[in-house]
Amino acid sequence: MKVTIDQDKCCGAGTCVLLAPDVFDQRDEDGIVILLNERPSEELHPAVRESADVCPGAAIFLSEDA
């Protein structure tokens, strides 16, 4: 799995950070998402998928490795 984010779409809700703190963080000044790990380990995939599914700004994109 490869994770990409669109910071312009992020509204700073922080749900991704709560669900997958090893993959996502937020900037202190405005709460916009920061990607910590673009290729998370397999055990993190369920939390990362949920983060993408519930993201109110649709700022998280997932692609599967071939």
KAMO-V638248 format. One record per helix or strand of 2 or more residues. SS is the DSSP state (A for helix, B for strand). FROM is the first residue (numbers start at 1). LEN is the number of residues. If there is no record, write none. Layout:
ss = {SS;SS}
from = {FROM;FROM}
len = {LEN;LEN}
This chain:
ss = {B;A;B;B;A;B}
from = {2;15;24;33;42;60}
len = {4;5;3;3;13;4}
